[in-house]
Amino acid sequence: MKIFIALLITLPPASLALAQNALFPPTEGWYAGGGLIYSEAYTMIEWYEVDGGDPSVGFTVNGGYQFNDFLAIELGYINAGTQEYSTILFDLDSRVEADISVQAIQSTALLIWPLGSYFELYVRAGGAYWKADSKQRWSFLDSSDSTNKNISETDFAGVFGVGAGVTLNENWHVRLEVQDIRLSSEIVPGEAGTDSSLESWAVQVQYRFW
């Protein structure tokens, strides 16, 4: 849901660029960059999206090749840092507190919508190989008993994101993006059968080698 809200927010200001004349040469070639990410783990409990704690600040680096104004492929690395997560699982009569850290290598394609000379909107889709550690403390609601769990997992998952970019000059480009990587409910504790994800907001600076 937040991804689609972010896309709607970027549409009005970006559409102002439609009337601009092209000042830069066609976009084709290699690029590399990186930036900061603000990440939050969440799960679905009884059809509600639950973000259960303090988000984390991490970083991302990436590089790719842009074929034309509309298509690029990209390889990237994400280190989401460590965030504090807590939730109540009523079906298990438990409260869970966890320190969750996530890293991922992702390979994605970007479908780009250029808006004039300076602005663009894009959709990202692809896959990621992620590694996550979750240090958990389970407390039972009807007693003072508790137990600790240390869980580490690796897996492949889909990646989806939307973003907006602005070109500063022929070589420098800035992007704002929100993306989602699906995680397991063992890493981000939730009720049985629910989906858990890592949602990240990223601010990136790129250098284009063309």
N, C-alpha and C positions, 0 to 999 in steps of 0.2 A: 504494500500500500504506500509506504513512504517513497518508494522509487517512482511511482506514478505521480505523486504530489510534487516531487522534485522536477519531473519533466514538465508539468504544467506551469511551475514557477518560472522555468527558463524560457518558455515560449514567447511571452510578450516582449521582453527586452531584446531577445535575439531577432525577432521578426523585423525590428527597426533597421536591420542591416540589409534588407532585401534590395533597397534602392541604391546601394553603393556600387560604384564601378570597380572592376577588378584592378588591383594595384600590384599584386604579387604574381609570380609565374605559377604555372600549374603545379599542383601538389603531387609530387611523385618522388619517392626515394626513402632512404633509411632515416630513422629518428631514434633518440634515446632520451630518457628522463627519469624523474622520480619526484617524490613528495611525501607529505604527511597524510596519515589516515586516522580517522576517528571511528572506532569500531564498537559495536554493541551486539552481544549475543541475545537471541530471543527464541522463544518456543511458543507453540500454540497450545493453549489449555482451554478446553470447552469452546473452541472456535474463536477465542480471543488471543490477540498477539500480546505476549507478555515479555517485556524487557526487564530483566530481573536484577538490575544492579548498576554499578558504576562503569561507564564505558572506559575504554583504553585508548591511548594514543600510540601509534606505531608509524611504520614507514613502508614505502613501496618503491621499487625500481622496475623499469621496463624498457623494452626496445622493440621496434617493429619496422615494418615496411608498408608504406602507403602507395597503393597502385595508381590511384587517381583521386578525384575529389570525393568519391563515394565509398571507397573500400580500403581497409587496411587490415593487416594481421599483426598480432602482438604477442610477445612472450614476456611475462612479468613475475615478480616475486613480491609477496606480501608478508610482512611481520606485523601482526596486529597487537603485539604487546600482551600484557596480562591484565585481565579485568576481573572485578569482583562481581559474582552473580549469586542471587538468592531467590528462592521461590518456595511456595508451599504446594505439595502434591497431596491433595485430599484423598485421592484414590489409594495412596500408600500411607496415609496418616503420618506424613513426614514433612519436615522443613529441611531444605537443602541449601547449603552455602558452598560456593565453589570459587576457586581461582582458576580461570580459564585462559590458556595461551594458545594462539593459533598461528601457524605459518602455512603458506601455500605457494606453489608454483602453478601458474595458469597460462593456458594457450587459448587465445580468443580471436574472434574476428570482430571488426568494427564496421557497422553500416552507418555512413555519415550523411548528414543532410546539411550541405553548405548554405549559409545565409549571407549572401553578399561576399565582400572581400575579407571580412574580419571574423565573423562568427560562424559557429557550426553547432549542430546538435548531433548526437550519435547514440546508437544502441550497441551494447557489447553482449556477445554470446559465445560460449565455449565451455571448456572444462578446466578443472583444477585438481591437482594432487595435493591434498592437505595433510598436515600433521598437527595434532592437538594434544595438549595435556590438561587434565582437569583434576585438581586436588579438592576433594569434596568432604564435607562434614554433614552427616545425616543425623537429625534430631527428631525423635518421635514425639508427636503432639500429645499423646496420652501418658507419657512417662518422661523421666529424666535421662533415659538411656540415649546414647549416641554412638555413632561409628564413623570411621574415616575410610575413604577410598581414594586411591591414586590411579587414575585411568589415563592411558595413552593410546591413541588410535591414529592410523593413517588410512586414507581412502581417496577414491576419485569422486568428484561431484560436479554438477553443472554450475555454471556461472552466468549470471544475468545482471546487466547494469545499464544505466542511462546517464548521459552527461552532456555538458556544454563546454565549448572551447572558444578561446579568443586568440587570434594571431596578433602578436605585437609588432613583428616585422618579418622579413623573409625567413629568418631562422628560428625565432623564439615564439613559443606557443604555450598557453596556460589552459589547464582543464580543471573543471569541477565535476565530480562524478559520485554517484551512489551506486553500490553494487551489492549483490547478495550471493553468498556461497552456502550451500546446504551442508549442514553437519549432522552428526548422529545424536540421538537423544541420550546416549551414554555420556557424551562430552558436555552437552547442555541439557541437564536433567529436565524431563517433561513426562507427562502422562503417557502410558503405553500407546504406541501407534501414532504419536504426534510428531510433527515436523519441527526440527530445530535448525537455526541458521545463524550465520554471522553477517551482519549488515555493516557496511563500511562507507563512510564519506571520505573522499580523497581530494586533495588539492595538489596538482602536479604541474611541474614546469618541464617543458621538453625543448630539446635542441634538434632542429631538422637539418640533415646533411644534404641540402639541395639549394 
